[in-house]
Amino acid sequence: MSFTGKATYSSGATLPEIAEDVSDVISIISPFETPLLDVLGDPMRAATSTHHEWLEDTLLPNTDTIDDSSIMDGETESSFDVAHGERFLAGDQIQVAGSKELMLVTAVASNTLTVIRGYAGTTAEVIADEQTINILGNAALEGGDKPTPRFTNRTRCGNFTQIFTAAAEVSGTDLAASQLGLADEMDYQKAERLRELLRDLENTVINGGAPTANPQGSDTVRRTMKGVLAHLATNVFATGDTDFPTGDGLDEEKINFVLRKIWENSNGNIDTIVVGGFQKRKINGFLSAVRGYDSGETTYRDGVSGYESDFGMCKIVTTRWMPADAVMLLDSSRVSVLPMAGRSFHFKPLAATGDSECGELIGEYTLELRNEAAHGIIRGLATS
């Protein structure tokens, strides 16, 4: 080979004697993980209508509240009004929350209870308006007639499906050209768009909402699903609320307060705590003061993947799509993300109108969140 006078470091990729050095791996920096969908897993069935419905039921309530502002002498009052008289029967033993006194209901007239105070040798105590009453159980008379039948009505709950779609189009030249890092440009574009759609599905499952008018959709109204946050109404707590633990920073007291409230009011088993990055660091901090290490350890561990309390074991799920000020507590057995039958994410080739190949990625999904009172959320937490 003749002498050229060039050093190797002065040779560029444009020179024919130096080959291009390009990795075959295409790296992606944009976030596309779907940790909540991964935890929920694939559903057992598919939706078969654009309005997916399910049935919910409750047991007869065994609590009520005193609704009688005229109570004057709480220790001797033998009759008083309650908010829902239909919840009581003659023969019910009742007890005001926090009291040691037992009372026996002898008659129910509309919302007025007549009771025996200091029943079973207990001491009569002061009662007041708006106190909670617990119904312990009913004592029937031997040989007595059957009580009045009572029942609850099943309710139909539902959510609409939402269509997620993205287009892909590649020119004939691009398809024919040799590509770096991939074998087929169309396959690569389909994979990229699918990642984006899955990312958007998780975001919508958490934060999505349905239109207030024409939620079924039309040629001018887009059909959207209600996300988890839009479903929750019963166990919604915020910093600054009455009786909620003080302070706006996330701590164990707040987590346990919500877990206890859900446990008291439902048979839900909270097993998943969903947070964003900042609140996840706050949960990690629960152990900071008690974390210890041996002298030989060289790895510092500062992560909490599960939280176990008196109310069950919870997996901690960190997702980018949770609002920064919120912590969501879910019973994952009551949450499903369902595709419309035959409409899970798929690629539909479309007719080419020129020198290109094109198609559309389509998926239609809905969220089934059963018994919203079995879940909860904390809002208004500090984010800095």
Secondary structure, 3 states (H helix, E strand, C coil): CCCCCCCHHHCCCCCCCCCCCCCCCCCCCCCCCCHHHHHHCCCCCCECCCEEEEEECCCCCCEEEECCCCCCCCCCCCEEEECCHHHCCCCEEEEECCCCCEEEEEEEECCEEEEEEEECCCCCCCCCCCCEEEEEEECCCCCCCCCCCCCCCCEEEEEECEEEEEEEEEEHHHHHCCCCCCCCHHHHHHHHHHHHHHHHHHHHHHHCCCCCCCCCCCCCCCCCCCCHHHHCCCCEEECCCCCCCCCCCCCHHHHHHHHHHHHHHCCCCCCEEEECHHHHHHHHHHHCCCCCCCCCCCCCCCCCCEEEECCEEEEEEECCCCCCCCEEEECHHHEEEEEECCCCCEEEEECCCCCEEEEEEEEEEEEEECCHHHCEEEECCCCC
